[in-house]
């Protein structure tokens, strides 16, 4: 089931798949998190690989829904909407 979200300018709709929605829900509840922390929480419901979650995080960043910040050794992700 896809959900519809709007950016700040509601000219362009953003559609989220099931995994994207699960990742966003984790970030909305517990942000900021590293990629591994997001994976650990998403893995409880969706048995997916770490690389899959990292790809989802990159796609969400390109859609403008999350921010990727450089940490010491890992990237930290936080939602923008």
HELIX and SHEET records of a PDB file:
HELIX    1   1 UNK A   18  UNK A   30  1                                  13    
HELIX    2   2 UNK A   35  UNK A   43  1                                   9    
HELIX    3   3 UNK A   50  UNK A   62  1                                  13    
SHEET    1   A 2 UNK A   3  UNK A   6  0                                        
SHEET    2   A 2 UNK A  13  UNK A  16 -1                                        
SHEET    1   B 3 UNK A  33  UNK A  34  0                                        
SHEET    2   B 3 UNK A  75  UNK A  79 -1                                        
SHEET    3   B 3 UNK A  66  UNK A  70 -1                                        
END                                                                             
